[in-house]
Amino acid sequence: MTNTVSRTQIELTNARAKIVGTRDGVLADAIVWLVRSTRVLWAGVATGWRWISAVITPLGWSMAAVAALALASGYVFGWMEAVVIGWTAVAMMLVATVYLAGRSAYDVHLSLPANRVVVGDKAPGEVQIANPGRRRLSGVRVEVPVGDGLAEFASPSLSGGEEHSDVFVVPTTRRGIVPIGPVRTVRADPVGLLRREIVWAESLDLFVHPRTIAIPSMSTGFVRDLEGAPTRDLTSSDVAFHALREYVPGDERRNIHWKSTAKTGSYMVRQFEETRRSHLLVALSLSAADYGDPDEFELAVSAAGSLGVRAMQDSRTVAVVASASTPDFAKQAVRSVRRISTINRGRMLDDLAGVETAETALRLTELAQLAAEDAAGTSIAFLLCGSTVTAAQLRAAAAHFPLGVDVVAVVSDTGAVPTLRRVTDLSVLTIGFLEDLQKSLAKRMAA
């Protein structure tokens, strides 16, 4: 009897445990369902809010606020005029939503016939819009950001397979890198309460190169005067013969002078004077303190481009450097130079299109010091700056280069009469216009 009672109690306990476990499982499932539903609901609310906030313009938010305040104050205080204003604002918001309707299944393509132009040249761009589907698409407004501006035009309604293109002109009155795009289609009401944008095409960059002048090779005749001139440095292989000396381990056997070897009984090798190679260095100051106005800086950039292009056309070794700027909130000043690409003409002018002056950029003297340390083997150094650089600063900049380096300072002074003067071992060319560079270099060659 006792065993039967115990077995019954155990069965009752197990049954109660199963019931409790079932209740706990249902409660856990309910909690999981509630959490998942809350997440889905919150994600939907967040998506809807992002869509609404992207569609409603600041004017639309103001109109919604007017509607809410007018209706609330009108019904609370019994102001019929406020009620009318509130419902009018609501009606305007509802009517504005009609203008957002319409499919946007377009194919949009942005193209530039040429992504490199010279300052002042025409730079057209084209936007092509096509309807790849079979159903007609309603008209839409197209916007193309162009630098700090905006190109706008209206695309008509397009039937299936139809295309439409519009051409816009990019202003190139100033040198620089102009970002174009991305293209976006816009649907908006006439008042400007609601606005729906869809971004389509990628962005493109238009390089507006500085204007350069063709410098004839005769204008750089002083460069050819240096080409092949012997120096005091001795080398084991070159063109200018210097003397004979005894053979030492490591000398090349092809330099052994056999007749002298036969006479002296010991190996004798030829020794040469190292000839100079015309290695040009163009150093452009980007310090705002080195220029009197922006026009002087633009003239200096054009002069630097002209010198670099002429050197490339003459197959000369050329290095173009510019001042580096110290980033904002930096703990200490940055003492380095910015290297301009000289792989080819286009890459060099691309880099020059993006240079700008800065208050924190290195001054001409510091730039010359760093450029002289890095540019080993330089034979001619062109230092380009504005009219605010004094003669003492020019002499200090030229003093950083070793003896034998011909230093020429090109001072940009907009509208000034071109001059050529010598300051100790430094040649100073002052140009008022880009065309003066050619004449000044011709005078320097004849000097």
Secondary structure as UniProt FT lines:
FT   HELIX           2..55
FT   HELIX           58..77
FT   HELIX           80..98
FT   TURN            99..100
FT   STRAND          107..111
FT   STRAND          116..118
FT   TURN            119..120
FT   STRAND          124..130
FT   STRAND          140..146
FT   TURN            147..148
FT   STRAND          149..155
FT   TURN            160..161
FT   STRAND          163..169
FT   STRAND          176..180
FT   STRAND          184..188
FT   STRAND          194..199
FT   STRAND          204..209
FT   HELIX           217..220
FT   HELIX           221..226
FT   TURN            227..228
FT   STRAND          230..235
FT   STRAND          240..246
FT   TURN            249..250
FT   HELIX           253..255
FT   HELIX           258..264
FT   STRAND          268..275
FT   STRAND          279..284
FT   HELIX           288..290
FT   HELIX           294..313
FT   TURN            314..315
FT   STRAND          317..323
FT   TURN            328..329
FT   STRAND          337..340
FT   HELIX           345..353
FT   TURN            359..360
FT   HELIX           364..374
FT   TURN            376..377
FT   STRAND          380..386
FT   TURN            387..388
FT   HELIX           391..398
FT   TURN            399..400
FT   TURN            403..404
FT   STRAND          406..412
FT   TURN            414..415
FT   STRAND          419..423
FT   TURN            424..425
FT   STRAND          426..431
FT   HELIX           435..446
//
